[in-house]
Amino acid sequence: MGLTDIFKKQKSQTSSRVIQSTRPISQPFSIIDSYSPSASVQLSLYKQLREAIPVIDAAIYKLIRLIGSFEIKCENKSAEKMINSFFKTMPVGGNSNGINSFISNYLESLLTYGTAVGEIIVSKGGFFHGLYNTNLSDVSFKRNKNGFSIDICDCTGTCVSNPQFVFMTSLNPEPGQICGTSILKGLPFVSSILLKIYNTIGVNWDRVGNVRFAVTYKPQNDVSDKSFARERAEQIAQEWSKMQNSSAIKDFIAVGDVDIKVIGADNQVLDSQVPVRQMLEQIVAKTGLPPFILGLTWSTTERMSSQQADILTSELEYYRGLLEPVLIKICNTYLKMNGMFCEAKIKWSDIMLQDLSEISEARLKNANALKIEQEIEKEELHE
């Protein structure tokens, strides 16, 4: 057997013609036989939190944007050029292109659910075709028999046939747990209070905008007035209804003791500014972002300080550290499939959080300090 036959045999063994981590077509009650620590109820909860609280949704997208871009570096420059060219246009999930699109969706799943799963799609010929962001509800996770490794399975509990092409990342997993922890953990209770306040505000404004009236007719001591009280009340109700349903402005005229009041006008509407801010502070604290980045101007001097920038930079670098092993695995797999056995490295762009004016001012101060130090050194040498 020649080297060509061995290479063809290896390609046929590693080829993956269909997506392994998608939901297979099976009998309708197959979920009974599945096992998944990341319950679908929890996934649905975090998804609804993002839909119900716009600040949460905006914070996750802001974190994704702040992660920044990256470049793939290799010692072999021809391999570096080839991999960067392919990864800019490669298909991702069948509806987008480029590795940046894959990483954005991967990080979104990681932040929202605490776990992210991706898959390398291999063509029928055994070549690197693209990437796929797996829906967590389509997969399950099991601890391997060795007690350490993790097996990625489909929703029926069957392990994928080519695990080398499927990978996962967990965010802050608890000891002994497989799946990670979402940054939204702890927010359902706070968010439920916030939604109650918002719902109450909507109900109150619905009542204020569509005013209800209480029309009270009080019969006098006259005998005829008391005997025809019911008929007069019905007549007043009919005339009042006609006046309310009329598009033109009309006056209401009644005979007798008729009292008209606005329902709820005497009640004071609760001030929601303080409790809403208290709930939003808890939510923003979980995201790690300064409030003004999310459009919350709680102070007239809202501005990112150097301390806030340092804290946020450390948060973003932590997320980069979680994504980098995934990127290196994807890049090295592509290089090996194309017969190149060099190692890939990821070079991230600088995180720019401060104002450009502050950066320029800091560079100017550093340059002046360096100049002064050099002048002092020259004077000391002359002495």
Beta strands, then each sheet from edge to edge (+ up, - down):
strand 1: 70-74
strand 2: 91-92
strand 3: 96-97
strand 4: 115-122
strand 5: 128-133
strand 6: 139-143
strand 7: 150-154
strand 8: 166-170
strand 9: 213-218
strand 10: 257-262
strand 11: 344-348
sheet 1: 1+ 11-
sheet 2: 2+ 3-
sheet 3: 5+ 4- 8+
sheet 4: 6+ 7-
sheet 5: 9+ 10-
end
